[in-house]
Amino acid sequence: MADSLHPAATHHLPSFITAPGETDVLMVVMAAILLLAVLGFGILFLRLHTLPERMAHKGHKIQFEIVAVLGLIALFTHMHIFWVAGLLLALIDIPDFGNALRRIAGSAEKMAGIKPGGGADLGDTSDIEQSAEAAATLDPHQETAVARPVPARRKELGHA
């Protein structure tokens, strides 16, 4: 490299200055460091971004799906309020009302004399639509109306 130096240049050049036609080692090392830094920052960002989803994964399925949707909305819209809402929702433990309501329904079916889980299968519904006059008949020996039992309505399974 001493042959290609300019006469006005100093003879003690730093080690990172390369001769013409040689590989610039410093540039290759810095390119590798930059690539690793960008990759590491991206992984850190995505791990932090999915924090609410990972926290809600241990919770209920419906809660997890809501938190996941909030995280995706926050990712694509860059509105951080959705991420904060997802984080708060992931931290809240939503109680399971379904189990208690199933137990109440089972007890009510047992009291009504219906086998558990058979409340929706009540049979024909053609006689449900009776008028109030047909439901109560007047006994000639009594002054009050005696109510006949009216069959229960069949459970509606769904809407269109």
C-alpha positions in Angstrom: 0.0 0.0 0.0 3.0 2.2 0.4 3.4 2.4 -3.3 -0.1 3.8 -4.0 0.0 6.5 -1.3 -0.2 10.1 -2.3 2.9 12.0 -1.5 1.0 14.4 0.8 -0.6 11.6 2.8 0.7 10.5 6.1 2.6 7.2 6.2 0.8 5.9 9.3 -2.7 5.2 8.0 -5.4 3.6 10.3 -6.0 -0.1 9.9 -9.6 0.3 8.6 -8.4 2.0 5.4 -8.0 -0.6 2.7 -5.9 -0.5 -0.4 -7.6 -0.1 -3.8 -9.0 -3.4 -5.1 -9.1 -5.1 -1.6 -12.2 -6.1 0.4 -13.3 -3.5 2.9 -13.5 -5.6 6.1 -15.0 -2.9 8.2 -17.9 -2.4 5.8 -18.6 -6.1 5.7 -18.5 -6.4 9.5 -20.7 -3.3 9.9 -23.2 -4.6 7.3 -23.5 -7.9 9.3 -23.9 -6.0 12.6 -26.6 -3.8 11.0 -28.5 -6.8 9.6 -28.4 -8.6 13.0 -29.5 -5.4 14.8 -32.5 -4.9 12.5 -33.4 -8.6 12.7 -33.1 -8.5 16.5 -35.1 -5.3 16.8 -37.9 -6.7 14.6 -38.0 -9.9 16.7 -38.1 -7.9 19.9 -40.9 -5.6 18.5 -43.0 -8.6 17.4 -42.5 -10.4 20.7 -43.6 -7.3 22.6 -46.5 -6.8 20.2 -47.8 -10.3 20.8 -47.4 -10.0 24.6 -51.2 -9.6 25.2 -52.0 -12.6 23.0 -49.5 -14.8 24.8 -50.9 -13.7 28.1 -54.5 -14.4 27.0 -53.5 -17.8 25.6 -53.9 -19.2 29.1 -57.4 -17.7 29.4 -60.7 -18.5 27.8 -60.9 -19.1 24.0 -63.3 -16.2 23.4 -61.1 -13.8 25.3 -58.1 -15.0 23.4 -59.7 -14.4 20.1 -60.8 -10.9 21.1 -57.3 -10.0 22.3 -55.8 -11.5 19.1 -58.1 -9.3 16.9 -57.2 -6.2 18.9 -53.5 -7.0 18.5 -53.9 -7.3 14.7 -55.9 -4.1 14.5 -53.1 -2.3 16.5 -50.5 -3.8 14.2 -52.1 -2.8 11.0 -53.5 0.6 12.0 -50.6 1.8 14.2 -53.2 2.9 16.8 -51.7 1.9 20.2 -55.0 2.1 22.1 -56.0 -1.2 20.6 -52.8 -2.8 21.9 -53.4 -1.3 25.4 -57.1 -2.5 25.3 -55.9 -6.0 24.4 -53.3 -6.0 27.2 -55.9 -4.9 29.7 -58.4 -7.5 28.5 -55.7 -10.2 28.7 -55.0 -9.2 32.3 -58.6 -9.4 33.4 -59.9 -12.8 34.3 -63.4 -13.1 32.9 -65.6 -15.4 35.1 -67.2 -18.5 33.6 -70.9 -17.8 33.7 -71.7 -20.7 31.3 -71.0 -23.5 33.9 -73.2 -21.9 36.5 -76.0 -21.3 34.1 -75.8 -24.9 32.9 -76.1 -26.1 36.5 -79.1 -23.8 37.0 -80.7 -25.1 33.8 -80.1 -28.7 34.9 -81.6 -28.1 38.3 -84.7 -26.5 36.7 -85.1 -29.4 34.4 -84.8 -31.9 37.3 -87.5 -29.9 39.2 -89.7 -30.0 36.1 -89.3 -33.7 35.7 -87.4 -33.5 32.4 -84.3 -35.5 32.0 -81.2 -33.3 32.1 -80.4 -31.8 28.7 -83.8 -32.7 27.3 -85.4 -29.3 27.8 -85.3 -28.5 24.1 -87.1 -31.7 23.0 -90.6 -31.1 24.2 -92.4 -32.6 21.2 -95.1 -31.2 19.0 -95.8 -27.5 19.1 -99.1 -27.4 17.2 -101.1 -27.1 20.4 -99.0 -24.2 21.8 -101.1 -21.4 20.3 -104.2 -21.7 22.4 -106.4 -18.8 23.3 -106.8 -17.7 26.9 -110.4 -18.8 26.8 -109.5 -22.4 25.9 -106.8 -22.5 28.5 -109.2 -21.7 31.4 -112.4 -23.6 31.7 -115.2 -22.7 34.0 -116.5 -25.5 36.3 -120.3 -25.2 36.9 -119.8 -26.0 40.6 -117.1 -23.4 41.2 -117.2 -19.7 40.7 -113.5 -19.4 39.6 -111.8 -20.7 36.5 -109.7 -23.7 36.7 -106.5 -23.5 34.7 -105.5 -26.3 32.4 -101.8 -27.0 32.0 -100.5 -25.5 28.8 -97.6 -27.3 27.2 -94.3 -25.5 27.2 -93.0 -23.9 24.1 -90.3 -25.7 22.1 -86.9 -24.1 22.4 -86.0 -22.0 19.3 -82.7 -23.4 18.1 -81.5 -20.5 16.0 -82.3 -17.5 13.8 -81.7 -17.1 10.1 
